[in-house]
């Protein structure tokens, strides 16, 4: 019945596991220099306000591995739009719009509109990775703000140029891995109070851009992983974004999305699960 993403995610794409460096494990003191590094990276280039471009997106659940091609528009801390294409001719098959409080997905082929609140649960129904909109949008941007203050720091570990800052975050912890030489965030681990991984993000293939005479590095590849429990045991769902091209700070004003008329309406809040995400 609910064909919104099933229509354009029916094909199977290659999903390669990214090789990662060892997590820093050698304890090191928190020096003023390291504290300054953390604060600089945590700001995540605040002068970058928008991105638009084209990317391949893979979604992997325990039962499926699927790929789509998207054009992406995003206003930082505001709204985003993704037009999903399929086939050799790149026909648009879905138009998705996200604002901080609502989301819409127009299934063009089936003349259906899926609408609902932009909650962590509803986003998870669509993407398989219930990250919440803030984490999802900053992943699309490639620049992840770390909002925890320096007073939340609990330890620092190193491995060559890599440093891992552990911070108290809510009832759990964040492990922030920074490349000290490039001053970039390369990995982020979210852990519960017991120290178990709840989610992780990985950033790689960094590229240099310049905005208003200010240069910054941004990853060309972003991977978001969400770990959860199911009836069959622990499962991991993965969202991977690989940009082909993009530009920054070229958008002005709000992103345009015209709600389609004369379509079948499905309220996402009433949907328990989309069939393509069955595990």
N, C-alpha and C positions, 0 to 999 in steps of 0.2 A: 504493500500500500504506500509506504513512504519511500519514494524514489528519488528524493532530492539529491543525495550524493551518490546513490547507487548507480544512477544513470551514467555519470561521467567518471566513476571510479571502478568501473567493471573490468577494465584492463589491468594487466599486471606489469609493473615496472621493476627494473633492476634496483635492488636496495643493497648497497654495499655498507658493511660495517666499517666505521672509521677507526683507524688505529690511533690510540692515544698514548701520551707520555704517562709515566708513573706519577701518581699523586704525591706531592711533596710530603716527606715524612720526618725530616730532620728538624728538630726544634731549634728555633733561633729567637734571640731577643727582639722585642719591638723597639727599634731605634727611631729617632725623629725622622730620618730619611725614609724608613719604611712606612711610617705613619703618613707622611706627606704623599708617598706613592699611592697608598690606599685611598686617600681623600681625592686625589686627582682622577684616578680611574673610576671611583665610585660616582663621580659627576656625570660620566658618560657623554662628554661633548655636548653640553646643554645648548649650544648655539645651533645645533642641527635640529630643525623643526619639522621636516617632512622628507619623505622618500617616494619616488615613483619609478617603476621599472618592471622587468619581466623575470620570472623565476620558475624553475621546476620545483614541484612540491611532492614529496613522497609521504604517504601515511602508512604506517605499518602497525598492525595489531597481531595478536598471536595467530589469527586465522587468515589474514590477508596482507598483501603488500601491493600498494597501488600508487600510481603517479599521475599527476595532472600538470598542465602548463597554465600559468596565471599571469595576468597583468595586475600589478599591485599599486595602489595609491594609499598613502597613510599620512595623516597629520598627527604629529606627536602629542600624546595625551588627549587626543580628540577622537576622530573617526577614521575609518579605513574602508576601502572597497577592493574586492578581488573579482575579476572577471575570468572565469575558468573556460579554457578552450580544449577541444579534443579533435583528434583526426589529423590527417596530413594537411588539410586546408585550414586548420585552426578555427573551426566554427565555434562561436561562443555557445556554451551549453548551460552556464549558470552565472548568475550575477549576485554576489554576496556583499552586503553592506553591514558594517559594524559601527555602532556608536557606544559610548561608555554605558548606556542604559538599555539599549535595544539592538536587535539584529534581525536582518531579513535575508533570505536566500530565495532568489527567483529561479526555479527550475524551468528554463526556457523551453526545453523539449516537451515537457509534460504540462506546461501552462499552469504551474503550481507555485504558490508563494508560501514559504515556511517563515513564520514570524514568532518572535518571543522576546522575553527579557534577556539582556546580555549578562547571564550569570555563569558561574564556573560550570555548573551542571549542564546548562543548555549548550555552552560552547563545547563541552565534552561529547555531547550527543552528536554534534556535527563533525568534529575533528578526531574524536577518539582520544584526545589528550585534553583533559579538563584542567587546563592551566590557569584559567581566569583571563580576562581580557587584557589586563595590564601586562602580564608576562607574555601573552601571545603577541600583542602589538609591539612591544619592545623587541621581541624576537624578530618580527618582520623588519623592524628598523635596523636591527643589528647592533643596537646600543642599549645596554641594560643598566639602568640606574640601580645602585645599591644604597638604599635609604637608611640603613642602620648607621648610627653615629659611631665615632671612634670609641666611645665609652662602652659599646657593645662587644668590642674585641676581647676574645678569650685566649687566643694563642696564634702564633705565626710559625709556619714550617716552610722549609725550603728544599729544593732539588734543582741545583744549577741555577738558571735564571728564573725558574718558576718559584713562586711564593704562594702559600695557601693561608689565607686569613680566615680564622673561625670566629663567627659572631653569634651572639645570642639573638634570636629573632622570634618574637612571639613566644609560643610554648616550645619551640624547637631551636634549630640552629641553621646557619648558612655557612657553607665553605666556599670561599671566593678565591679562585686560582688566577693569579696575575703573572703575565710575562713581564719581568722587571725591565728588561732591555727595551722592549717595544712599548711598554706602558699600556698593555691591552688586557682586557678580561678574556680569558681563554676557556674557563670552565666555571660553572656554578652548581653547587649541590645543595638541595634543600632537604633537611633531615628533621625527623620528629623528635620528641623528647627522649626517646630511647636510643637515638642515634641511627635509626634506619632511614635509608634513602627514600624520600617521597617523590622527588623530581630532580632532574638534572638537565643542564643546558651546556652545550659545547659549541665553541666558536672557532673557525679555522679559515684558511685561505684569505688572510687579511690583505686589503687593498687600500691604497692611499687616495684620498679625495681632498679637495680644497673648496671651502665655502667662505666667502668674504675674506680672502687672504689668510684664512686659518686652515691649516692642514690637520687631518685626523685619519686614523686607521679604522676600518670597519670590515667585519668578516664577510666573505662571499658565500660562506656555507655556515648554516645555523642548524643545530640539531637539538630538539626538545624531547625529553623522555619522561614519561609519567609512570610510576610504579604503583600498583594497587593490588588488592586481594580480590579474588573471585571464588566461585564455588569450586573451581578446579585447581585453586592454588594461586600463588603470586603470578601476576602478568605485567608486562611492560608494553606500553603503547608509545610509538615514536612518530614525531613530525619532523621532517627534514626539509630545509629550504636551501636551494642552490640558485643564486642569482646569475642570470645571463648578462643583464645590463641594468643600470639604474642611475638616477640623478637625485641630488639632495637640494632641499630648500627652493624648489621650483614651483611648488604648489602655493596658491594664494586663495584665501577664502575657504569656505566649506566645500567638501567633496560632494559632487552632485549625485543623487540617487533618486530616481523617479519611481515611486511605488507603482507597480503595474496594476492595471484595471482588468476586470473580467477574468480573473484567475481563481482557481481553487485555492482556498486558504486553509492551511494547517497550522494550528498553534503549537509551537515547539514545547511550551510548558506542559501540554497534555500528552506528549509523546514520551514513552518510557525509554525506548531504544530504537534507533534506526537499524533496519535489517542488515545492512552491509557491515555493521560493527558487531554483529553476533560473534561470540567467542565459542 
